[in-house]
């Protein structure tokens, strides 16, 4: 799935879900090293666990963040299934 982010330095999140587990999480733009780290940390994680852990994280004064945007992307994915 490709999710267009809003309110963050990254512009897109690409990811796969296999048996309700996250796979191949990749961000376009943003803080390269940090976002690669997020991708590695959530690899193989249950979608619901990732949402629970990442939802609501902010970045500085912004009301969202790249991890929060991943939670939003996963919620959209779940709603489309």
URMOPE-V138438 format. One record per backbone hydrogen bond with DSSP energy under -1.0 kcal/mol. CO is the residue of the C=O (numbers start at 0). NH is the residue of the N-H. E is the energy in kcal/mol with one decimal. If there is no record, write none. Layout:
{{CO/NH/E} {CO/NH/E}}
//
This chain:
{{0/14/-2.2} {2/12/-2.3} {10/4/-1.3} {11/27/-2.4} {12/2/-2.8} {13/25/-2.9} {15/22/-2.3} {17/20/-1.2} {19/46/-2.4} {20/17/-2.5} {21/43/-3.1} {22/15/-3.0} {25/13/-3.5} {27/10/-3.0} {27/11/-1.0} {29/31/-1.1} {30/34/-2.7} {31/35/-2.2} {32/36/-2.1} {33/37/-2.1} {34/38/-2.2} {35/39/-2.1} {36/40/-2.5} {37/41/-2.2} {41/44/-2.6} {44/21/-2.6} {45/49/-2.4} {46/50/-2.4} {47/51/-2.3} {48/52/-2.2} {49/53/-2.4} {50/54/-2.5} {53/56/-1.7} {58/61/-2.3} {63/58/-1.2} {64/68/-2.4} {65/69/-1.6} {66/70/-1.9} {67/71/-2.2} {68/72/-2.4} {69/73/-2.5} {70/74/-2.1} {71/75/-2.3} {72/76/-2.5} {73/77/-2.5} {74/78/-2.2} {75/79/-1.4}}
//
